[in-house]
Amino acid sequence: MFSSPKDVADKLLAAAYVIDQTVLSVIYLAAKMRRPLLIEGPPGCGKTELAYAVARTAETVVERLQCYVGINEEKAIGKFDEALQKLFLEAGTDGNRDWEALPQKLHGLEFFTKGPLLRALLYENKPCVLLVDEIDKVDQEFEALLLEVLSDWQLSIPKLGTVKANTVAFVVLTSNEERRIGDGKLNLLPFDALRDPQGRYFLESHVVTYAPSATVLYLLREPRSLKRANRDFLGVGGVVYSGPTVSTDGGDGSMAPKASVVAGFFGLDAVAFPDLPGSTEEVVGAATIIKGSNQLLLDRNATEAAFKALPLADFRIIHLAVHGVANAEFPDRAALMLGSSPASGEDGLLQVREIRDLPLRTELVTLSACDTGSGKLLGQEGIASLERAFLLAGAKSVIASFWPAADTFTIALMKRLYQHLINGSDKGAALREAKLSWIFSGNSATKPFRSIGPASRLSVTAQQQSSSKHSSARAPFVSEKPLSI
């Protein structure tokens, strides 16, 4: 297809497609080695057009498979044309037909309506360009089908048999950068905290966001009720806990629960929850950045009863700076620890089973609490956790933590996160920028938090945008990056 990287450059330039030298070399090697070319990047950056430009340079055609959530083999491969088969049977009236050979005849390619994958295999004189667009939207079963085609260059089709490629297509796979990386224990891995051979964080080149499953991501992207939340921010912090204030960090400022005051907590050993002195500053700081119509529940007002009594569906952002308790054995017992108010009948434990029933229309719930992203692994469904409960309640995105985080780190990260959001960054990018600000200021504790849900932008008012200047943020999330190959 191409004789050298310079040949690629000259032909793509003639096709009005200009890219850098590195990408030219990758295209040349992909064609030479007959390997698929994976292009990742946000919509509109030129991924699809590259496939058409390569086809123009090679004077061939593009077979395009447009992926979407729920796509099946029939859309990609094709199916038998039952109407044509029936017509063929009805037309045969001569009585001389070989009835033993008839099934094989009816299940031949001439009675098969071919999809883009099958058509790509059947080109004879010159290979086509096979464009598999938005591969990030397919499920595991469909990935297995693509693997068979791209590794063995053949398709196994029931009744039709195995169809082997006449020519090997030039394959371009595109992704909008929201690709499922894995299931099981990989759900607990903060990918942006990994390092490359040069010691750079994955975070430095990628924005990472997570979703419990492709189905959940699809549902979160669906248009919501026409009635939008009309208040900007609800913050909860400075909860007065019954236990003594105890630091267990050894000097880095993090706080963690220690055994022994709340008797019978979930039937486990009693636990004492120390106060979180920095949580009030964290919530007030976030509200100051967001501006608009805000409400804060602080100190003795930060109770479960007061939180539930609010019109929660009216708030675009809910920020909870409290203790969190995960429960891998009984996920419904995981809870956020708010203040108790015996007169109201609320014990202060906002459990998963209660969170799922909250009436939310929030664009973002920030769980500034320990272990809110931890829980019971459910295989392909992700983790049964506090973050998942808020998604089920109607939150569009959730920021949660993998494990305990230092108080001082959390305050700084959250200020940077909200400043980036107000500046117009989407949620995944805002978290990334906040983490990078923290790293490049000489720190390294960037791992406890992650972002779940679509990497969309907050809808902010003109007054909020004009009052914001620069940005920064907090812990492990994943999202999108510029076009890369």
N, C-alpha and C positions, 0 to 999 in steps of 0.2 A: 504493500500500500504506500509506504514511504521509504525512500532510499537512505535518508539521513535526517537528523534534527533540522538541518537547514532546509531540506526539502519540505518538511512539515511547516516551517515558518513561512517559506515562500508561497506554498499552496493555501495556507490559512489566511495569509495577507491578501492573496488574490480573491479569497472568499469573504473578505471584509471582516475577519475575526482576528483581533490582535491580543496576544497574551505574552507572558514573560518567558525567558529562556528555560527556566526550571520546568514549567508546565509543558513547553514544547518537547523537552527531553522525555518527560513522562509519557506523553502521547506517542512518541516514536517507539519507546520501549514496549508500551502496551501493544502496539500494532505488531512489532517485531516478535514479541514473545507470545502473542495471541492470548493475552490476559485481559480481564475486564478492567475498565477504568472507572474508579469510584470518585465522584465529585461531590463534595459536601459544601453547603453554604445556604444562606437565606434565600427566599424566593426573589427572583428578579436579578440575580447576580450573573446570569449567563450560562448556567449549567446545561440547560436543554439546547440552547443555541449552539453550543460547542458540538453536540452530536450532529446537528444539521450542517454545520460548517465542515466537519470531517467528511460527511457524505458528499457534499458538493465537491470537495477536493478530490475525492476518490471516484467521482462520477457514478455514484451508486445511490440507493434509496435508503430511507430510514424506516425501520419497522418499530413503531412506538408502542410500548406497553405502559399505559398510565395506571399506576397502582393507587389503591385507596383502601380504607379500612373495610375488611370483609371480602376483598377480592378472592375469587376462587379459580381453580384450574381451568374451568370451562371458558372463562373470560380470556385467559392467557393462551390456551392451547386450541380451543374450539370444541365442536361437538358434531355428532352425526346429524345430518339433515333428514329427519324422519319423514317430512313431506315428500322429499325427493325420492327416498327409498320406497315409499308407498306408491308414488306415481310410476316408478320403474316396475314394480310388481304388477300393477294394474295394466300396464302397457304390454306386458308379455303374454300374448294370447296365441302364439303359434304352436304351443304344445311341445316344441322341440328343445325346450330349455333344460340345461344340465342342473337339476335341482340339488345335487350334491355340492356343486361348486357355487351355488347361489349365496349361501351365507358369507363366504369369503368375498364374493363380488360386492354384496351389500355393505360389507364392513371395510371397504377399500377407501383410498384417499379421495376418489371422485365423488363419494357421498359424504365427505367430511368437510364441514365449514371451518376453515383454518383460522386460528387466532395468530397474533403476532409472533409468539414463540415458535410455533410450528412453521410459519412462513419463513422465519429467519433461517431455519435449518434446511429448507428446501431450495434455496437459491443455488443455481448450478454454475453458471459461468463466472460470476463475480459475487463475492460476499457482500452482504448488506451491512448497515450499521444498526445494531439492535439497541434501542434506547429503553431502559427500564427506569421509568421516571417515578421519583418519590418512593424509593424502596423502604424508607423508614416507616411506612404505613402498613406493611404486610405482617402477617403472623408467622409462627414457626413452621406450620405446615406448608405455607407458600414458599418460605425460604428454602425448605427441603427440595421443592420442585425446581427452583432456580439453581440450586446447587447441582442437581443432576444434569441440567442443561449445560451449565458453565464449566463443569468438571469433565463430563464424559461426552458432551456434544451429542446427546441423544435424548429421546423422550420415550417413555413407556406409556402407551395409551391402551386402555382396556379394549378388547376386541380387534383393535387395529394393529396392535403389536408394538414392537420397538422401531422407532424411526430414527435413523442415524443422519447426521448432518452431511450434506453434499459439500458445503463450504463452511469455514469457521468465520462467523460474523465478528465485526469490531464492536465490542460491547461497552456501552456507557451506562453506568449506574449512577443515579442522582439521589441525593438525600438532603432534606431541609434541616438537617442537623439535630433532629429530635429522635434519635434512633435508640431502640431498646438494646441495652448492652448485655443484660443477662438476668437470670432469675436466681432463686435460692439465696445463698449467703452473699452473692454479689450485691444484693439489695442493701447490705450493711457496709459496703465498701465506699468510702468517699473518693470517687475517681479524681476529683480535682486536686487532691492532696498527693497523688502519685507523682513521681519525678522521672524525667527522661534521662538518658545516659549522660547528658551535660549537667544534670542536677537541677534543671528547671522544673517548676511545678507544671503539671498538666493544665492547671488553672491559667497559666500565663498565655496559653494559645487557644484555649477553648472556654466557652461558657457552658456549664453543665446544669441541666434540670432533670428531675426524675418524674416518673409516672408509675403508679402501681401496676398498670397494664395498658395495652393499646386501646382497649375498650374504654377504660376510664379516661384516658387522654382524649379520645374522640368525644365522649360525653361532655368533658369540661370545655371543649372547643365549641360545642353547640350553642346557638343563641339562647340567652336567658329570657326571663320574663321582661316584658316591656317596662315594668315598674322598677326603677333603679333605686339603689340606696341613696338617701339624700343627706346623710351626715358623713363627715370625713373620717373621724378617728375615735375609737374607744380604747382606752388604755387602762390596764389593771396592774397594780404594783404596790410594793410596800406592805404586803399582807402581814398582819400580826399573827404569828404562829404561837401555839401553846408551848412549844418546846423552847429550851434555852438557846441562845445564840452560840453556836459552836463552829469554829473554823477547823476544817479537816484537810487543808490544802498543803500545809507545810510551807506556806509563805507566798504562793502565787496569787492569792486572792480568791480562789474558787471556794464555793460552799457546797457541802454535801450533807445529806441526812445521816444522823447517827442513831444507833439503836437506843431507844427505850422509853418513850412517853405515851404515844398514842396506842393504848391497849387494844388488842384484837384487830389491828389494821389488816383487812382482807384475810383475817385468820392466820396471819404470819406473825413473826416476832414484832413486838412493839417498836415504833420508830419515832424519834424526835426530829422535828424540822426546824432548823435554825432560821432566824430572820434573814432576809436578803437586803442589806442596807443600801445597796446600789440600785435596786430595782425601781425605787421612786425616781431617782435621777434619770434612769434610762427611759421611763415612760414619759416623764415631763419633757425630756429632751426631744423625744420623737414627736410629741404633740406640738412642740414649738416649731419644729421644721415643717410638719404637715399643715399647720394653721387650719383655717376653715372652721367648721362646726365640730368641735371636739368635746368629749366627755371623759373624765378620769375617775376611776375608783381607786382611792389610795388609802393606805393605812387601815384603820378600823372600818372604813367603808368598803374595802375590797373583799366582800363576802360572796359566797356562792348565791345566796338569796338575792343580793343587790344586782349581781350580774344577770341572773335569769329574769329579773323583773324588768330589765331594760328592753326596748324594742330593737333587738339585735339585728333584725333584717334591715334596719335603717342605716347601718354603718358600712362604709366601704372597706375600712381597715380595722381589724381588731388585734390588739397587741397585749399578750399576757406574759408578764414578767413574774413568774411564780415558780414554786417547786413542781416537778413532774415525777411521777412514779410509773415505770413500765412494769408489765406483768406478762412474761412470755408464756406462762402456763395457762393463765386465765385472762386473755386479752381484754375482755369487757370490764375487767376490774382495774385496768390502768386508769390513772386519774391525774388531773391537775389539782394542786392543793391551794384552795382559796380559804378565806376566813369563814369560820362557822358562825351560825346564829341560831342557837337552840330554839328561840321563840318561833322561828319560821319553819322549823322542822328540817332545815338543811344542815348537813354535817360538815360542809366545806370540801367534800370530795366530789369534784366534777368529773364523773367517770365516763368512760367511753360510751356506755349504754345510754347515758343522759345527753352526751354531746351530739350523738347521731340524731336526736330529736329536736335540736335547736333550729329555729327558723332563720337560716342565714342566706344572705345574698352578697356576701363580702367578696371583694376582689382579692383580698389578701388577709390571711390570719398568720400572725407571727407568734410562734410558741417559743418564747425566750425562757425555756425551762429545760432541765436535764432530761435526757433520754426520751424526748417526745417523738423521735423517729424510730425508736427501738420497739420490739414486740415479738410476736410469734410469726415465724416465717410460714407463708401459705403457698409456697411454690410460685406458679405463674401469677398469682393474685398479689404478690408482693408481701408486705408486712402488715399484720393486724396491729395497728398502733394508734396513738392519739392523733397523729396527723391524718390518718386515713378516716378517722371518725369525723373530723372537721370537713373533709372533702364530701363525705356522705351527707353531711348536714347542709351542704350547699355552697361551701367556700370554693372559689375558683382556683386559688393557689394557697399553699401553706409553706411557711418556713419553719423548720423543726431541727432539733439537734440529735446527734448520735449518742452523745455522752456528756458528762458534766463539763461546764466551761467556766473560766475565771470571771469573776464579777467585773473587774476593770476592763477586761477584753470585750465582754459583751456590751458594756455601755458604749465604748468607742466604736465598735462594729455597727451597732444599731443606728447611731447617729449618721455614720457614713452611708449605710444602706438607704435610709429614708431621704438623705440629701440627693443621692443618685436617682432615686425614684422620682422625686420632684423635678429633677433636671431633665426627665424624659426617658431615662433608660428603662428597658423592660425589666421584669423582676429578676430573671436569671442573670442578665448583664449587670444589674445594680449590685447584686450580691458578689459577683466576680470582681467588680471594680472596687468594692469595699474591702474585700479580702486582699486584693493586690495593694491597695493603699496601706493596709496594715503590714503586709510583708515587706514592702519597700521602705517602710519607716523603721525597719530593723527588728520586726517581730516575726514569729513563725507559727503561733497558735491559731491556725486558720481552719481547723478541721471539724469542729463539732456540729456545724449546721449545714443543712441542704435545703434546696427549693423544690417543691413538688407542684406540678401543674404546668399549664401552658406558660411560656415566657412572654406574656403580654404586658403592655404598659398600663399604668394606672391612669384613670381619667381624672386629671387635675384641673383645677380652675385657673383662669388667667392670672388671678391675684396670687395664687400659690406659685405659679411658674415665674412670675416676675420677681418674687421675693427670694428666689433661690440662686446660688452662685456656683459653688463647686461641690465635689462629691467624695464619698467613701462608704465602706460596709462591713459585714460579719460572716463567717464560716462555710461548711461544705454544700454547695449546690452545683447544678450543671445546666447549660443552655446552648447558644449557637455561636459560631465563629465565622469570620469571612471565608470566602471561597478558597478552598484548598484541595489539592489532589494528592 
